[in-house]
Amino acid sequence: MNNVAEFIQIRQGIESLAKEITTLVERKTLPQSKVRLDEATDLLAKLTALADNDVQEVAVGRLTRLLGSLGTKVEALKPKKRVLKKQPVS
């Protein structure tokens, strides 16, 4: 039974971090959103190891997709490299 309580606690932690990441992405704050995403990813790895039944597997799949989409949004915040054209040599 302790395993289920730990699973729920970790799942809630990931969901809380996901809300924070969403807010940070809207504010375009890259460093903190990246740190939160890394924390959530580490928690997801622990959660995956704890999953015992179908319901928990569904929760892990949902959170995996959620963190994947948030990861894409965080990557989109990275500044784009400027491409400068070289001036022709006379």
C-alpha positions in Angstrom: 0.0 0.0 0.0 2.9 2.3 0.6 3.8 1.9 -3.1 0.5 3.4 -4.1 0.8 6.3 -1.7 4.3 7.0 -3.1 3.0 6.7 -6.7 0.3 9.3 -6.0 2.7 11.7 -4.3 5.1 11.6 -7.2 2.3 11.9 -9.7 1.0 15.0 -8.0 4.5 16.4 -7.9 4.9 16.0 -11.6 1.5 17.6 -12.3 2.4 20.6 -10.0 5.7 21.0 -11.9 3.8 20.8 -15.2 1.6 23.7 -14.1 4.7 25.8 -13.1 6.3 25.0 -16.5 3.2 26.1 -18.3 3.2 29.4 -16.5 6.9 29.9 -17.0 6.6 29.2 -20.7 3.9 31.8 -21.0 6.2 34.3 -19.4 9.0 33.1 -21.7 11.3 32.3 -18.8 13.7 29.7 -20.2 16.1 28.9 -17.3 13.5 28.2 -14.7 11.3 26.3 -17.0 14.2 24.1 -18.1 15.1 23.3 -14.5 11.5 22.4 -13.7 11.2 20.2 -16.8 14.4 18.3 -15.7 12.9 17.8 -12.2 9.7 16.5 -13.7 11.5 14.2 -16.0 13.5 12.7 -13.1 10.3 12.2 -11.2 8.7 10.6 -14.2 11.5 8.0 -14.4 10.8 7.1 -10.7 7.1 7.0 -11.4 7.5 4.6 -14.3 9.5 2.2 -12.1 6.6 2.2 -9.6 3.8 1.6 -12.0 2.2 -1.8 -11.2 -1.2 -1.9 -12.8 -3.1 -0.6 -15.9 -4.4 2.5 -14.3 -0.9 3.5 -13.2 0.4 2.7 -16.7 -2.2 5.0 -18.2 -1.2 7.8 -15.8 2.5 7.3 -16.7 1.6 7.5 -20.4 -0.4 10.7 -20.0 2.3 12.4 -18.0 4.9 11.3 -20.5 2.9 12.9 -23.3 2.4 16.0 -21.2 6.1 16.4 -20.4 6.9 15.8 -24.1 4.7 18.6 -25.2 6.1 20.9 -22.5 9.6 20.0 -23.6 8.8 21.1 -27.1 7.5 24.4 -25.8 10.6 24.9 -23.7 12.8 24.2 -26.7 10.9 26.7 -28.7 11.9 29.4 -26.2 15.6 29.0 -27.0 16.9 32.0 -28.9 17.3 31.5 -32.6 20.8 31.8 -34.1 21.1 34.7 -36.5 22.5 33.9 -39.9 24.5 36.6 -41.4 25.3 36.7 -45.0 28.9 37.2 -45.9 29.6 40.4 -47.8 31.0 39.7 -51.3 34.7 40.4 -51.6 35.6 42.9 -54.3 
